[in-house]
Amino acid sequence: MSHDSSSLIKSIDIIQQVGGHQEISHLCFDSRQAKSGSLFFAIPGTQVDGHQFLPQVFAQGCSACVVEKLPEEMPAGILFLQVGDSNEAMALVASAFYGNPSTQLNLVGITGTNGKTTSVTLLFELFKALGHRCGLISTVQNKIEDRVIPATHTTPDALNLNALLAEMLASGCTHVFMEVSSHAVVQKRIFGLTFKGAIFSNITRDHLDFHETFDAYIKAKKGFFDALPKSAFALTNVDDKRGTVMLQNTKAQKASYGILEAADYKAKIKANVLSGLQLELDGSEIHAQLIGQFNAYNLLAIYATAILLGEDKEEVLIALSGLKTATGRFEQMHGPNHKMAIVDYAHTPDALENVLKTIQAIRQKHQHIITVVGCGGNRDAGKRPIMAALAAQYSDHVVLTSDNPRFEDPELILDQMQAGILAADADKVIRISDRKRAIEQAIQELANTGDIVLVAGKGHETYQDIQGVKHDFDDKQVISEAFAKV
């Protein structure tokens, strides 16, 4: 039996009507989860091809599967649904299986290189403050109201995503705010979802290990906007030179925000100090507890989103002033001798530069900046020397260290980072591959009274990925212990 993906919404009914087959009660693409009553999706992956596990899923009692290519041997009593794209098919079937939850929610997605987690978290908190029941899907965590559900990916796979949306709907949520990664667009994780709106924050070099070229990365982000319906809004940052590109082919209602360029929603930074931002936002002045120009953009984006979703301007402005930063995003910690540590997820050149520029702008003349930074293994190696060079450019001292080395040698990663250090900056840079020792050295030895230590790259993460094993490691905990020994 062969079906194209557009007809697969009806495939569950078809399977249920086939004599001798059990009713489908479970969807899966992990062969280990296949059982009697499962519909298994054979997904051609980057590492392994799901088609090679068909004999295993049949042995486990699964008698229905979606495939892109039919196996040479087709056992009797097994139903095969052949499609052109298993990922698309899985997304469509998942949506139908869970009752098309996205059509009944105000679902808003944000994409971009930096600012996604902060923006969706702020939107979640803003709309809760405005009296709505909300869901959150982010890199840090997923939430249904105040109930936390651990996150494993920035954007979950189509099966888990639709299941989560259905649970949010059943719990009374009316609004859901989610990060949309470029991987999610390419791998069709969001395919078939009905979005109420989409936000573009910015785009800089990232994930080239997956997309291979910057143009492919941009195209992936743009694909999210291209697929929006007329009933949605498409909100873009016009200060980013690729901002208007995102809107070129969208059918959605177009809107823009910016600080520098003409836009539908404008902001002006009146003051940027350690206690927060003073902003003129869409003609009104507010004080926000967040710091830095990048957070001014985040606040402007969520303000615009709230207005586009029909919220009252005055109520939105009042609620904005009470919002706090997301975990691991420019999160301040204070120690003895007025030493300060800032934990930030900055793991791209642009994010690191933004954070360091912000610290430069708010520090006092006597305060030195010490930056602890690494780069992840098995990811885009081209950004390693760039990030090291930026750290040295904006800091008084730099400690190059390990991030999540994964399956790479940490010392080789540091070699590649160190290659970006200019001769003039060599004396301010040291390397300590042991991340705990690197943080301790920065706080206890390099930082003097009143200095600021930036610990970049891992933010909210509570593990360190080494040779496929996630070891317990929390930058904030290490910082606290280091402060206790000062």
NUDO-164176 format. One record per residue (C-alpha): residue in three letters; x, y, z. Coordinates in steps of 0.001 Angstrom, whole numbers, plus 500000, padded with zeros to 6 digits. Layout:
alaXYZ/...
//
This chain:
met500000500000500000/ser501398503423499064/his500267506878500240/asp501695510332499741/ser502165512426502891/ser499102514595502248/ser496838511579502540/leu498492510267505666/ile496248512281507957/lys493683509588507162/ser496155506713507479/ile495272505844511066/asp491670505156510034/ile492928503111507097/ile495111500989509356/gln492290500451511817/gln490080499147509023/val492581496625507678/gly491516493138508686/gly493877491338511040/his495611494524512197/gln495343495969515653/glu494087499472516276/ile496960501954516374/ser497466503142519925/his501077504292519803/leu503403506155517419/cys507183505780517417/phe510325506209515325/asp512699504667517893/ser512763500935517154/arg513278500164520849/gln509825501588521616/ala507974499566518965/lys505355497129520250/ser501984495655519413/gly499667498519518448/ser502537500786517305/leu502819502631514022/phe506564502781513348/phe508091505530511198/ala511306504550509428/ile513293507794509366/pro516516508096507310/gly518757509848509854/thr522198511433509674/gln523719508639511783/val521453505621511184/asp518599504739508847/gly515384503635510558/his514650501277507675/gln517398498934508871/phe515455498255512070/leu512277497003510395/pro512967493319511216/gln513453494299514871/val510158496210515114/phe508265493336513481/ala509787490921516008/gln508554493212518812/gly504945492927517623/cys504612496047515469/ser502587495285512353/ala502270498724510684/cys505011501030509475/val505602504124507375/val508560503839505004/glu510212505783502218/lys511463502602500546/leu509843499180500742/pro512031496378502102/glu513104493569499789/glu511284491076501983/met507753492073502984/pro506440489691505648/ala502803488667505483/gly500476490470507878/ile502593493662507947/leu501062496884506645/phe503431499220504804/leu502598502852504065/gln505103504190501550/val505668507973501470/gly508052510439499891/asp509174511939503198/ser508878510006506480/asn509508513106508594/glu506632514991506957/ala504378511959507280/met505247511521510944/ala504501515181511682/leu501115515046509936/val500072511767511531/ala501244512936514965/ser499166516089514671/ala496077514079513654/phe496721511386516282/tyr496710513978519075/gly493683515875517763/asn495465518722515923/pro496197520632519156/ser498073523483517455/thr494882524614515704/gln493257525228519094/leu496133527167520668/asn497712530578520191/leu501027529014519176/val503916531437518668/gly507383530354517557/ile510640532289517648/thr513674531536515545/gly517095533123515227/thr520646532471516375/asn520519534334519681/gly517746535388522037/lys515282532536521452/thr515300531137524987/thr515142534532526661/ser512313535702524397/val510072532650524768/thr510646532625528524/leu509769536313528773/leu506666535772526628/phe505609532895528853/glu506036534993532005/leu504422538072530416/phe501284536259529329/lys500996534519532697/ala501154537971534303/leu498400539089531915/gly496176536308533218/his496539533616530555/arg497276529910531041/cys500491529243529142/gly502838526591527857/leu506577526950527224/ile508815524917524920/ser512463525947525220/thr516074524819525306/val516142525098529097/gln512843523433529964/asn509272522835528877/lys506488524071531151/ile502752523637531433/glu501831526547533654/asp504167525966536651/arg504803522268535991/val508294521678534604/ile508959519016531986/pro512665518457531204/ala513819519491527724/thr516171517341525651/his516172519420522450/thr515547523069521594/thr512516521883519602/pro511185518374520376/asp510590515770517660/ala507160515821515989/leu505733513013518138/asn506755514493521489/leu505922518001520317/asn502319517171519370/ala501886515096522526/leu503136518039524584/leu500830520501522802/ala497883518159523397/glu498752517973527083/met499004521756527263/leu495598522097525618/ala494054519541527983/ser495503521493530918/gly493644524615529836/cys496505526474528141/thr495449529090525600/his498926530355524612/val502103528403523882/phe505495529970523173/met508226527827521645/glu511720528002520252/val511978526884516648/ser515490525700515791/ser516861525523512264/his517252521765512761/ala513532521542513557/val512597523245510283/val514869521068508131/gln513880517854509922/lys510151518732509625/arg509572518616513401/ile507135521559513128/phe505639520453509798/gly501854520671509777/leu501572522800512931/thr499321525869512818/phe501173528900514155/lys499483532092515270/gly502727533987514863/ala506462533781514222/ile509319535991515414/phe512792536393513896/ser515459537682516309/asn518758537696514389/ile521087535411512492/thr524838534942512806/arg527221532053512297/asp526090528845514043/his525323525175513366/leu527451525030510216/asp528399521492511233/phe524789520612510343/his523839523105507612/glu527336523235506047/thr526860526755504617/phe525575530013506058/asp523140530343503141/ala521626526952503995/tyr521287528072507620/ile519469531257506540/lys517230529251504205/ala516263526945507080/lys515194529884509243/lys513303531437506340/gly511473528147505747/phe509593528686509000/phe508165531990507729/asp507488530672504225/ala505105528068505668/leu503017530466507796/pro499305530821506950/lys497605534132506103/ser495975534118509527/ala499353534361511308/phe501685537289511891/ala505368537359510921/leu507451539684513116/thr511045540441512169/asn514007542416513487/val514742544967510741/asp518049545945512355/asp519405542545511321/lys520450542726507663/arg518640539440506959/gly515507540493508821/thr513500541514505770/val514637538389503903/met512556536307506301/leu509377538032505112/gln509972537819501356/asn507720534845500655/thr505493534662503706/lys501709534808503382/ala501392536009506975/gln500709539550508194/lys504097541312508150/ala505361543386511078/ser508773544729512119/tyr510632545884515205/gly513909547733515596/ile516021550218517497/leu518083551651514647/glu515930551354511522/ala512374552491510799/ala509975549840512085/asp506380549227513144/tyr507531548833516747/lys510408551017517979/ala512522551280521121/lys515180553681522331/ile517671552887525086/lys517718555793527547/ala519980554087530097/asn521783550746530356/val523166550150533831/leu523689547273536267/ser520208547758537725/gly518540547416534337/leu517375549186531188/gln515501552459530896/leu513617552228527612/glu511365554380525510/leu509171551622524103/asp506650552439521397/gly506391555988522765/ser506188555053526461/glu508968554908529062/ile509571551828531204/his512293550512533495/ala513169546859532880/gln515203544615535148/leu517126543137532206/ile520479544494531062/gly522061545146527674/gln521115546150524149/phe520389542528523215/asn517754542434525958/ala516273545698524660/tyr515647543814521406/asn514168540869523302/leu511800543140525245/leu510770544997522108/ala510036541729520306/ile507831540371523077/tyr506053543715523453/ala505259543706519718/thr504108540083519937/ala501739540882522794/ile500184543768520864/leu499849541612517730/leu498038539028519867/gly495545541679520949/glu496767542539524457/asp496263545966526052/lys499301548242525655/glu499268549697529168/glu498867546310530833/val501703544917528723/leu504068547766529646/ile503336547354533361/ala503948543598533174/leu507176544061531190/ser508771546069533990/gly508494543106536369/leu510106540475534129/lys513446538862534974/thr516031537120532823/ala515899533439531893/thr518130530956533741/gly521719531119532531/arg521155534233530442/phe523262537127531777/glu522611535751535240/gln524496537673537926/met526103536127540997/his527784538150543719/gly530690537042545889/pro533013538448548554/asn535152541531547926/his532443542819545569/lys533470540276542960/met530755539463540437/ala530252536505538137/ile527960536519535116/val526763533191533713/asp525659533271530096/tyr524834530679527457/ala526769532650524809/his528198529961522544/thr528385531812519229/pro530749534667518263/asp527907537177518030/ala526390536206521391/leu529768536358523123/glu530530539761521626/asn527099541109522667/val527570539958526256/leu531106541335526500/lys530068544667524968/thr527271544879527529/ile529692544241530395/gln532049546870528943/ala529179549354528884/ile528056548834532489/arg531358548274534313/gln533119550895536376/lys536580552070535303/his538333550118538047/gln536596546840537217/his538457544280535133/ile536738541676532954/ile537887538068533178/thr536298535726530630/val536148531949530942/val535136530453527603/gly535280527235525604/cys533769525747522451/gly531728522581522064/gly533156519493520415/asn531708517917517271/arg530239521270516275/asp531269524074513923/ala535039524305514398/gly535318527488512350/lys533972529662515151/arg536610528543517683/pro539419531008516803/ile536833533770516308/met535393533335519794/ala538822533263521415/ala539822536428519560/leu536642538217520686/ala537167537157524296/ala540683538578524214/gln539553541786522491/tyr536978542678525138/ser538552541203528293/asp541480541971530557/his542136538279531175/val540907535179529331/val540825531569530451/leu540296529182527545/thr538691525998528823/ser536574523013527926/asp532867523338527131/asn531134520097526089/pro534026518357524300/arg531775515436523330/phe533948513046521300/glu536790515490520569/asp540065515961522442/pro539615519091524615/glu543248520099524079/leu542833520084520290/ile539770522312520639/leu541833524710522747/asp544613524625520130/gln542084525770517523/met540771528496519816/gln544243529718520697/ala545099530042517003/gly542775533053516915/ile544646534981519621/leu546638537935518312/ala550256538237519410/ala549402541482521224/asp546833539650523367/ala548878536527524100/asp549928537630527592/lys546333538010528806/val545323534457527793/ile545824531185529658/arg544347527757528972/ile543039525270531525/ser541076522421529984/asp539551521382533333/arg536489523671533448/lys536114523563537243/arg539739524528537758/ala539444527232535084/ile536503528878536876/glu538253528626540237/gln541414530209538807/ala539426533079537298/ile537558533861540523/gln540214533151543136/glu543443534166541368/leu542726536477538417/ala539802538523539775/asn540574541284542243/thr538159543318544372/gly535157544445542317/asp536117542570539143/ile533649540815536837/val534070537205535759/leu532089536085532717/val531585532321532517/ala530293531739528998/gly529010528905526875/lys526941526573529040/gly524492528830530881/his521594526749532188/glu523220523368531497/thr523862521129534489/tyr526129518627532774/gln529322518329530767/asp529210516004527761/ile532469513991527579/gln532826510953525316/gly529069510430525179/val528620510592528959/lys526858513536530627/his528704514267533854/asp527102516471536518/phe528464519986536064/asp526792523296536873/asp528709526537536261/lys526661528316538931/gln527420525689541552/val531139525795540753/ile531084529591540967/ser529344529480544363/glu531914527045545706/ala534753529178544325/phe533315532310545955/ala533108530442549282/lys536881529881549168/val537830533480548348/
//
